[in-house]
Amino acid sequence: GIGMGMTAPVSITAFPADDGSFQQKVKVSLRIPSQFQDNPPCPTDENIKIEERQGMTIYSTQFGGYAKEADYVNYAAKLKAALGTDAAYRKDFYLCNGYDPPMKPYGRRNEVWFVKE
């Protein structure tokens, strides 16, 4: 019953299929605003969970525009190619992040993160 407004980034955990496309299973995460962090409101929908994301080291690439699944898959492939075979990171998932509200037409920021092992 409390409005918290939009937070950034909106983070989608993608679980890539063998061909690099998204599997049907994705997880969308929103940051809880600072004023609610110590005592977040309890979700009334059983599909909504509150999780604490631990600190992590990431490999990241950034791109603009209105990001679609194909854009995230494309930039994940580019990041994988740039890292080569020497970088150790989680291969079972990666994070797709958007920082802008839908009504922002220009200067949009999106990122793909690989979590370092």
C-alpha positions in Angstrom: 0.0 0.0 0.0 3.0 2.3 -0.1 4.1 4.0 -3.4 7.9 3.8 -3.7 8.3 5.2 -7.2 10.6 3.8 -9.9 14.2 2.9 -9.0 17.2 2.2 -11.2 18.5 0.0 -12.5 15.7 -2.4 -13.4 17.7 -5.6 -13.5 16.7 -8.7 -15.4 18.5 -11.9 -14.7 18.7 -13.8 -18.0 19.4 -17.5 -18.1 20.9 -18.1 -21.6 20.0 -21.1 -23.7 22.7 -22.9 -25.7 22.2 -20.5 -28.7 22.5 -17.4 -26.4 18.8 -16.5 -26.4 16.9 -16.0 -23.2 15.2 -19.1 -21.7 11.6 -18.5 -20.7 12.8 -18.2 -17.1 13.9 -14.7 -16.2 13.9 -12.8 -12.9 13.1 -9.0 -12.7 14.7 -7.1 -9.8 14.0 -3.6 -8.6 16.1 -1.8 -6.0 14.2 -0.9 -2.8 14.7 2.8 -2.1 17.1 3.7 0.7 14.3 4.9 3.1 12.7 1.4 3.0 15.9 -0.7 3.1 16.0 -1.3 6.9 12.3 -2.3 7.0 10.9 -3.1 3.5 7.2 -3.5 3.2 6.0 -7.1 3.0 4.8 -8.1 -0.5 1.2 -9.3 -0.7 1.8 -11.3 -3.9 3.5 -14.6 -3.3 5.4 -14.2 -6.6 7.2 -11.2 -5.2 10.2 -11.9 -3.0 12.6 -9.6 -1.2 16.2 -10.7 -1.7 19.4 -9.1 -0.6 21.9 -8.9 -3.4 25.4 -9.5 -2.1 28.4 -7.4 -3.3 29.8 -8.6 -6.6 32.5 -7.8 -9.1 31.2 -7.6 -12.7 32.4 -7.3 -16.3 30.1 -4.8 -18.0 29.3 -3.3 -21.3 27.0 -0.3 -21.9 24.7 0.7 -24.8 22.0 3.1 -25.6 18.5 3.0 -27.1 15.3 1.2 -26.1 16.7 -2.2 -25.3 15.0 -5.3 -26.4 15.9 -9.0 -25.7 17.8 -9.2 -29.0 19.9 -6.1 -27.9 20.8 -7.7 -24.6 21.7 -11.0 -26.3 23.8 -9.2 -28.9 25.7 -7.2 -26.3 26.2 -10.2 -24.1 27.8 -12.0 -27.1 30.0 -8.9 -27.7 31.1 -8.8 -24.0 31.8 -12.6 -24.1 34.0 -12.1 -27.2 35.8 -9.1 -25.7 36.6 -11.1 -22.5 37.9 -14.1 -24.4 38.7 -17.4 -22.6 40.8 -16.0 -19.8 38.1 -14.2 -17.8 36.3 -16.3 -15.2 32.6 -15.4 -14.9 29.3 -17.1 -14.3 28.0 -18.7 -17.5 24.7 -19.8 -16.2 23.2 -16.3 -16.0 23.9 -12.7 -16.7 22.2 -9.4 -15.7 20.5 -7.0 -18.1 20.1 -3.5 -16.7 18.0 -0.5 -17.8 18.4 2.9 -16.1 15.8 5.1 -17.7 12.0 5.5 -17.5 10.1 4.4 -20.7 9.2 8.0 -21.6 12.9 9.1 -21.9 13.5 9.2 -25.7 17.2 10.1 -25.9 20.4 9.4 -24.0 19.2 6.0 -22.7 21.6 3.8 -20.7 21.5 0.0 -20.7 24.1 -2.5 -19.5 24.9 -6.2 -19.6 26.8 -7.5 -16.5 28.7 -10.8 -16.2 29.4 -11.7 -12.6 33.0 -12.5 -11.9 33.6 -15.9 -10.3 
